[in-house]
Amino acid sequence: MPWAGSNPSAPPTTRSATNPAVTPATSPPVLSAASTPAPPAPLAPPAPLADSLACVPVSATLAVNDALDARKRTGQAVLPLGFGEAGVPVHPMLATELGAAAGRGGYGPVAGSAELRAAAAGYWTRRGLPTSPEAVVAGPGSKALLYALLLTIGADVAVPRPSWVSYAAQARLTGTRPHFVAAAADGGGVCDAEALNAVVRRSHTTGRPIRAVIATLPDNPTGTLATPESVRALCAVAARHDLVIISDEIYRDLLHDESTPFLSPAQVAPERTVVTTALSKSLALGGWRLGVARMPAGDLGAALRDRLMGVGSEIWSAPAAPVQHAAAIAFSEPAPIRERIERSRQLHATVARAVARVCADAGLCLPAPRAAFYVYPDFGPWRGWLRSRGVTTGPALATHLIGRYGLGALPASAFGESEDVLRLRLATAMIYGDTDAQREEALIAADPLRLPPIAAALDRLAEILADLGP
């Protein structure tokens, strides 16, 4: 809009440095067609990406979560049994401590702060694993630490079948090979000792020797726990073949029955066992990304620590300082944190057992859940019926459930089993409610199964299985 009193039809004016009088502005020169510069030649399209070790799909657990979120955004109902998140709110004490440390902007030590390492050492010591702070290395989640450990070991690794989706994928990312070994019959998460011995001996004849074995205690995906006898047998094979044992004990504090015997490989073979844990399961802090690893005793532990520090220094530099401070409080286990973990353990146990009952009542076979928030039903008894509906594999079953019913679950093939296996992992901790208020109510309820979100999810699961089955 022109200034008041001006003539909008007049040519624009300007002032010169030597003549402050207002004069008409000079029009820009007009280029002829002959003098117009030619447009630049088009750039060559980018070359295709080279084959790479990084050609792995998105983790199955995260992919199913994304698929459910996409359905929710379009207003479709979902039953979220796919993603292994702990499903309870952040404890207010830890949120306050995180906020109080928000001004800590420095990198800090690669291995983690002295405060955090001392707290983690105390955590393990209270569980029968005497630990020095110097034996602890922190990282941005135990997942990152596990990957870094596989890098530092630098050789093929044995993993139980079934086992957590990321073990095998991480091994492939390092350029090594995962060797699946049948899990012990008395509980998942630990390789059967005789089968492990045979696989390791065979690996030496092929020129790709196995140098490490992973155990998960308690287990994901089965929700079970290997017996002390199976753990001792595993350690004996590891000693015979000089294997490093990586014991992922992230679910240790979520055993449904605290009287259940728990034996860490670090108690049997302390000179060759690395133990990892984190706060993402016991305290539902997956988004904070903080994990810790306990190195073995002796020369092996010192060498692993040095290598792990080198890898960490080049990938993550140091865990986030504010998160380290809050994590140190958590690993110190003051009374309010112990109470929260106890309530979480009871809630997970109650709901996982209820989901298992729904599956068993529908005619499915499954091991009794003993830890965490997983059940692992086998739809094999329905194989003929499912084939008549066009479902012949585990991945097809999972796809059918999410497409027809909005039920998210992971097929056994995601955990290293063959595609014709009709087992699914159901993760039960995401049905406690959609809001923090509902989840807090679930934590303190005398009977959480009567709460509307959980009752509705159980009823919906029963309806789906009734419609799906024979």
N, C-alpha and C positions, 0 to 999 in steps of 0.2 A: 504494500500500500504506500503511495507517494506521501511525502510530508505535506501538511496543510499549506496551501498557497502556492504549490509548485504546479508546473505545467507538464502533465504526463506525456504530452506529445512532443516535447522538446527533446533534442538529442542529449545524451548524457554528457556531463561536463567534468573537467579535471583541472587541477592547478599544476603549473610548472614550477620548478625550483627557482627560476629567475623571474617569473612573472606571476605574482600571486593572483592576478585577475583570473576570473573564471572563463575558460575557453571550451569550445566543443571538444569532446573526446575524439581521438583518432580511431578510425575504423580499422580492424585487423586486416592484413593483406589477404587477398583471395588467391588460393592456389589453383593453377590450371590442372586439367586432367593429366597433362603430360608431366607435371612436376610432382604429382601425388606419389609418395613412396609406396612401393609394392608391399603387400602384407607379408609378414614373415612366413617362412615355410613351416608347415605343421611339424611338430616334434614327433619323433618316433615313439610308438607305444612302448611302455615299460616291458622289459623282458619277463617272462614267467619266472616264478620263484623256483629256485633249484630244489631238488630233493633234499630233505633235511630231516634230522632226528626230531625236529620240532613239529613234524606233521602228525600230531595226535589230535583226536577230537576233543571237544569240551568234555570235562569230567561228567560221567553219567549222572551223578548226584546233582550237580549244578544244572545240567541240561533238563532234567525232569522238573526241577524247581522253576526254571524259565518257562517251560511248557504250561505248567499250572498257572503261573502268573499271567500268561497270555490269555488263558481261558477266563480267568477272573476279570481281566480288563474288559472283556466282551460281555460280562454279566452272567457267564455260565457257572454253575455250581461245581465245586471241586471237593475231593476228599484227599487231603494232602498227606499221603503215606510214603512219599518218595525221598524226601530230603532229610538227612540225618542231623537236624539241628535240635538243640536241647529244649527249646520251646518255653523257657521260663524267663522272667524279666531280669535285668541287671540288678544286683543287690544295691540298695541306696548307698551303703557305706562305700562300695567300690566306685560308684558314680561320683560321689563327693571327693574321694581321693584322686580320681582321675582329673576332675576339674581343678583341684587344688594344685596339681602338678602341671597344669597346662602351660605355665610359663617356662618350663624346662625345654628349651629349644636346641640345646647342644646335642651332638652325636653321642658322646659317651663311649665307653669301651666296647670293642667288638663282641666280647663274650657276655656282655650285659653288666649292669651296675653291681657293685659290691653288695648293695642292699638286697637286690633280687637274688643273686647267687647264694647269699647266706640263707635267705628264706627258703629257697628251693632245696638247699642242702638239709635244712631242718625238716622240711616236709618228708624227704626220703628217709632221713634218720629215724623219724617217728614211725616209719613203716618197716623197720628192721633192716634198712640199707644204710649203714653209717656212711656219710658223705661229707667230703670237704668242699667248701665253696669253689676251690680251684678246679674241682672235677666237673663243674657245671658250666655249660655253654647255653646261652639264651638266643633265641631267634624269633623272627616274625611268624610264629606258629610252629607247632611240631611238624606240620607238613613240609615246610621249608627245610627244617632241620633233617628230616628223613631224606629228602632229596640231596641235601649237601652231604650227608653221610654216605649215600650210595656213590656220589661223585668221589669222595675221599677214598673209599675202598676200591673203586675202579675195577670191579670184576663181577662176574655173573652172581646172581642171588637166587636162593630158593625161597619160595613163598607158598603158604598153604593154599589149597584149593578147597573151598572158596576163601577169598580174603578181600580186604578193602580195595576199592577200585584203583586207587592211586599208586599202590606199590609197583605193580607191573608197568604201568604207564611211566612212572618216574625212572624205573630201570632202563626202559627203552630210550628215554630222553638222554640218559647218560651215555648211550652207546653200548650198554651191556645188555644181557639177556635175562629175563626172569624165567625161572624153571618152576612150574607149578608142581606141587607135591600134595597128594591126598592128605587131608587133615586127619588127626588122630580120631579114632572112633568114639572116644569118651568125651569129646568136646571140641569145638572149632577153635581156630586161631593158632594151632601148633601143628607142624608137619608130623605125620606118622613117622616114627623113628626108623623103622625098617625100610619104608619107602624112601625116606630122605637119604639113608645110607646108600641105597642102590642108585639113586639119581646122582649123588655126588661122585660115586665111583665111576659111573658112566661118563660124567662130564669131564673127568680127567683123561679118559681115552679119546675124547673128541677134540682135545686141545683147547677147550673153553672151561677151565676149572671153576667150580663154584667156590667162592670165598666168604659168603655171608648167608645167613638165614634170618628171616623175619618171623617174629611171633607177635600175636595180638592177644593181650590178656587184660580183660575179657574180650570176646570176639565181636567184630563187625564183619560179616552181616548176620551171623546166626544168633547173637545174643546169648551165647553159651560161654562156658569157661573150661579150659583144659584142666585135667586133674594134675596134682603134683607129680604123679607117676609119669604122665606124659611129658611134663616139663623136664624131669630128671633124664628121661630117655633121650629127649632132644639134646640136652646138654652133653650127654655121653657121646652122641654122634658128632656134635660140634667139636668136642675135644679130640676125637679120633681123627677128624679131617682138618683140624685147625681152622674152624670157621668162626667168623665174628657173628655174634648173635645181636640182633637189633630187636629189643622188646618194647613194643608200642603198648604202653599201659595207660592210655588216655582215659579208659573207662573204669579204671581200678576202683575209684570211689563210688561207683554206681552199681556195685553188686547188690542184688535184691535182698539177699540174706547175708548179713554181715558175718555170720558164723561160717560161711562157706570157706573151706580151706583155699588160700591163695598162695601160690609159690611163684616168685619171680625168678627167671633164669639168673639174675644177678646174685641171688642167694646161693645158687648151686655153682655157677661158673663166673665169679666176679671178675676174673682176669680177662674175659673175652666178651662181656655183655655190656652193650649200651642200652640205657633205658631212656625212653622219651615220654613226656606227658605235656599237658597244656590245660588251659582253663575253659576251653570251648565247650566241653561236655559237662563237667561237674558243676560249672557256674554259668553256663550258657553265654560265654564271652567270645564266640567264634569271630565276631566282627572286630574284636580288638587285636587279633593276630599276635599272640604271645605264646611261645612254647619254650621248654627247657629240655636239655639232654644231659644225662649223667654218664660220664666217661668211665670205662673200665679201670681197674687198678693196674699198676705196673707200666711197663714200657709201651705196650699196645695203646693204653689209654692216653699216654703222653703224646704219642705219634698221631693218634686220631684227633686229639684236641688241637694240635698244631695245624693239621691239615684242615680241620673244620673251621678254625679261625681264619685261615687263609681264604677259603671259599666264602665264608661269611663277609669278610672284608671287601670282597670284590662284587658281591651280589646285594647285600642289604646294609652293609656298613655297621649298623647297630640297630637293635630294636628301638621302637619309639620310646623316648624317655618318660613321658607321662604314663604310658601304659605299663612300663616297667615298675614305676612306683606303686601303682594300684595293684599290680600282680604280686609285688612283694608283700603287700598287706594280705592278699588272698592266700598265698602260700604259707604265710605265718599262722593262718587258721585261728583267728580270734573267734570267740564264742558265736557272734552273729553269723559268721561265715560257715562255721561247723553246722549250725542249725539250718541254714539255707541248703547246704548240701544234703543233710539228712532228710529234709522235707522233699527235696528234688528226687532223691533216691526212692523214697516211699511212693511218690506220685508216679514216677516212671515204672516202678514195679507193678503198681496196681493197674495202670492202663495197659501195659504190655501184656500182662496176664489176661486181661479182659479181651483184648484183641485176639490173643491166642485161643481163648475159649470160643469166640465167634467162629474162627477158622475151623477148629476141631468139630464144633457142632454142625458145621456145614459138610463135614466129611473129608476135610483135608488132613494131611499128616504133617507134623512139625515137631521139632524139639521144644521142650518147655523152656521159655525164656528165663535166664538166670541173672542177667545183667543188662544195664543200659536201657535202650528203648527200641529194640529191634525184635521182630519175629520173622521166621523164615519158612513159611508154609510151602508144602509141595502139592501142586495140582496134578501130580501124576495119576492119582486115582480117577481123575476125570479125563484122561488123555483121549479115550475113544470118543467121548461126548464132545470134547472141544474140537477134535478133528472134524466132526460132522458140521461144526460151525466155522470151519476154515482156519482154526487156530492149531498150529502144529509145533510151534517153537516157543521158548520163553520170551524172546523179544516180541513175537507176534501177540502173545498173551498180554504183555505189558502195554503194547500199542492199542490193543482192543479195549483194555480196561480204561485207559485214559480217553480214548476216542468216544466210546459208547457211554461210559459212566462218569468220566471226570475223576477217576481214581488214579493217583500217581503212585507208581511202585517201580522197583528196579528188578530186571530179570537176573537170574543166576549167572548168565553169561557175562554180565558186567563185573562179576567177582571171580572170573576165571573158569567157570564151568562151561560145558558145551551148550550150544544153542538149543539142543533138543531137550535139555533139562527144564522141567516146568516149575521150578521153584522161583519164588519172588521174595525180595526183602521188603517188608513193610516197616517203615519208621513211624513210631507211634506218638512222638512228642509234639507234633505240630497240630494236634486236635484239642489242645487245652483251652483254646479260645483265640479270638482275633485281636483282643486288646490286652494291654498289660494288666488292667483291672481284673479281667476274666482269668488270666494266668495266675495272678496272685491269689485269687479266690481258690483256684485249683490246688495251689500249694498248701493252703491251710484247711481245706475242706476235710471233714471227717470221712465223707464218702464222695470222692470226686466223680465217681461214675454216675452220680445222680445230677451233676451239673449239666445244664442244657447243652453246651457245646460238645462235651464228651459223650453224653447220652445220645445226642443226635448223630454223631459220627459213628458210634457203635451200631446204632439202628441202621444207618445207611449202609455200612459194610455188610451187615446181615442181609439187607435187601439185595445188594449187588450180587453177593454169592448165591443167594436163592435164585436170582434170575439167570446167572451165568451157569450154574451147575445143572446136573441131570435131574 
